[in-house]
Amino acid sequence: MKTVNLVKVLGIALCVATASSAYAQASPTEAPAATTEAAPATNTKATRAADRKLGRDVRRALARAQGFNVSNVFVRARGGAVTLTGTVPEGGMIQQAADVTKGVAGVTSVTNRLTLNVPSGGGGGG
């Protein structure tokens, strides 16, 4: 029973998110949504595929960057906007990641949320 309710809630949330996204993107000169009902499903799949490809491209570019440690870096791409999260072992890598990401074809903006991974000390300093 709980699973059914969870599925219902997730379905409703997906519908609301999709509807609000479609409403926000509509411009006054566009035709009403009723005339293009089949397009969003195909467009969503294409957009997701493009986002996944862009994310892979960015991650690949970071992995190829000289001296950059990509092991704890997570890349999320949405419509050309890339968000970097995670940790890096050296402070200079934070800016390096943003610079490398900006150079990848298809990236329109970069949100850099990388932080410095500070190793925890080995005991008290008494």
Contacts in CASP RR format, 6 or more apart in sequence:
PFRMAT RR
TARGET T0000
AUTHOR 0000-0000-0000
METHOD contacts of the structure
MODEL  1
MKTVNLVKVLGIALCVATASSAYAQASPTEAPAATTEAAPATNTKATRAA
DRKLGRDVRRALARAQGFNVSNVFVRARGGAVTLTGTVPEGGMIQQAADV
TKGVAGVTSVTNRLTLNVPSGGGGGG
18 40 0 8 1.000
18 44 0 8 1.000
22 33 0 8 1.000
22 40 0 8 1.000
26 33 0 8 1.000
47 79 0 8 1.000
50 79 0 8 1.000
51 77 0 8 1.000
51 78 0 8 1.000
51 79 0 8 1.000
51 80 0 8 1.000
52 77 0 8 1.000
54 77 0 8 1.000
54 79 0 8 1.000
54 80 0 8 1.000
54 82 0 8 1.000
54 104 0 8 1.000
54 106 0 8 1.000
54 107 0 8 1.000
55 75 0 8 1.000
55 76 0 8 1.000
55 77 0 8 1.000
55 82 0 8 1.000
57 104 0 8 1.000
57 105 0 8 1.000
57 106 0 8 1.000
58 75 0 8 1.000
58 77 0 8 1.000
58 82 0 8 1.000
58 100 0 8 1.000
58 101 0 8 1.000
58 104 0 8 1.000
58 107 0 8 1.000
59 70 0 8 1.000
59 73 0 8 1.000
59 75 0 8 1.000
61 100 0 8 1.000
61 101 0 8 1.000
61 103 0 8 1.000
61 104 0 8 1.000
62 68 0 8 1.000
62 70 0 8 1.000
62 73 0 8 1.000
62 75 0 8 1.000
62 97 0 8 1.000
62 100 0 8 1.000
62 101 0 8 1.000
63 70 0 8 1.000
65 96 0 8 1.000
65 97 0 8 1.000
65 100 0 8 1.000
67 93 0 8 1.000
68 88 0 8 1.000
68 93 0 8 1.000
68 96 0 8 1.000
68 97 0 8 1.000
68 100 0 8 1.000
69 88 0 8 1.000
69 89 0 8 1.000
69 90 0 8 1.000
69 93 0 8 1.000
72 86 0 8 1.000
72 87 0 8 1.000
72 88 0 8 1.000
72 117 0 8 1.000
73 84 0 8 1.000
73 85 0 8 1.000
73 86 0 8 1.000
73 87 0 8 1.000
73 88 0 8 1.000
73 97 0 8 1.000
73 114 0 8 1.000
74 84 0 8 1.000
74 85 0 8 1.000
74 86 0 8 1.000
75 82 0 8 1.000
75 83 0 8 1.000
75 84 0 8 1.000
75 101 0 8 1.000
76 82 0 8 1.000
76 83 0 8 1.000
76 85 0 8 1.000
77 83 0 8 1.000
77 107 0 8 1.000
79 108 0 8 1.000
80 106 0 8 1.000
80 107 0 8 1.000
80 108 0 8 1.000
80 109 0 8 1.000
81 108 0 8 1.000
81 109 0 8 1.000
81 110 0 8 1.000
81 111 0 8 1.000
82 101 0 8 1.000
82 104 0 8 1.000
82 107 0 8 1.000
82 109 0 8 1.000
82 110 0 8 1.000
82 111 0 8 1.000
83 110 0 8 1.000
83 111 0 8 1.000
83 113 0 8 1.000
84 97 0 8 1.000
84 98 0 8 1.000
84 101 0 8 1.000
84 110 0 8 1.000
84 111 0 8 1.000
84 112 0 8 1.000
84 113 0 8 1.000
84 114 0 8 1.000
85 113 0 8 1.000
85 114 0 8 1.000
86 113 0 8 1.000
86 114 0 8 1.000
86 115 0 8 1.000
87 114 0 8 1.000
87 115 0 8 1.000
87 116 0 8 1.000
87 117 0 8 1.000
88 94 0 8 1.000
88 97 0 8 1.000
88 114 0 8 1.000
88 115 0 8 1.000
88 116 0 8 1.000
88 117 0 8 1.000
89 116 0 8 1.000
89 117 0 8 1.000
90 116 0 8 1.000
91 116 0 8 1.000
93 114 0 8 1.000
94 112 0 8 1.000
94 114 0 8 1.000
94 115 0 8 1.000
94 116 0 8 1.000
97 112 0 8 1.000
97 114 0 8 1.000
98 110 0 8 1.000
98 112 0 8 1.000
101 107 0 8 1.000
101 110 0 8 1.000
101 112 0 8 1.000
102 110 0 8 1.000
END
